Amino acid sequence: MQYIESKIILKFLSFVKVINFAKLYISFLYSRLNHKAKILGQPVALSIEPTTTCNLGCPECPSGLRQFSRKTGNLTTELNKKIIDQLFKKLSYINYYFQGEPYLNKNFFDFIKYANSKNIFCSTSTNGHFLSDKNCQKTIESGLKRLIISIDGNDQKSYEMYRKNGNYERVIRGTKNIIKWKRTFDSQYPHIIFQFLIVKPNEHLVDEMKTLSKELGVNEFRVKTAQFYDFKNGNSLMPENQKYSRYIRKKDGKYYLKNKLNNHCWRMWSSAVITVNGELVPCCFDKDATHKIGNLKSQSFNDIWFSDTYNRFRNKILNEREEIDICKNCSEGSKIWA
């Protein structure tokens, strides 16, 4: 399925976008070799946050726990347009998600429509509670190409172990709705993915969830490892099956991240994250925007992207990545998709 999705994304490329990608990758390789940041080209991908609001109360999620120290709110159509107008010639992909539930922003479909009009592949991630007939019709009409639905159980009991305040049957109805409207419009989009976050209470349900996704007509099923902010001493939600965990327990009784933190990260060259208030942060692991590089409300994207501030952060990635707090919990390089 990922091969099919890659073919879809290729349709959104142009000669200018391919050259931009090549320049980025060459500058990334040069930077790794010399341990000094050099950036050529604009990002090929962005994550843009539609809202920080969420209807659920999931543990380990700052949105669900209402624990942000940064400004919260909703993305505006004006800011969305300002971002895209600066980047669309070289930008291939936008994920309209960072924190919060995207469908709670009343302008969400307008964001997708505008990006789609600029030939940008658009994706989002939802908890599936707002996939009404009306919203599903608007989703198809907006041109959204990929829809990730988070579902972490096969009944209400297993589902609400992590998705606090959630309604399992509502998610299933929403999934059936979006599939129905795809058929009504005879549309191959959006590509629908069931994303299953594996925690201890549901780790035994992987096969059942695969079966459920097939029965419903979902395009793809993916598992995702759970991130825990305070993982050193373990967590009651950590899976027992090491295959499904980001962490490993060592002889000292402490837990450590499985994958090695090498001094490089392609994401620092290829993509960026923009919050509802226009703050540009380097990575989706910076959920509270503690490493904000600049603000697009008052600065141009290029002024931030090519700034000394951003390159200092890239240089730290190239030389002292293990010293960066948000990198200490990074799943980049893990075998399980996350």
Summary of the structure (lengths in Angstrom):
residues: 338
radius of gyration: 19.7
end to end distance: 16.6
largest distance: 57.6
contacts: 1101
relative contact order: 0.14
helix: 40%
strand: 14%
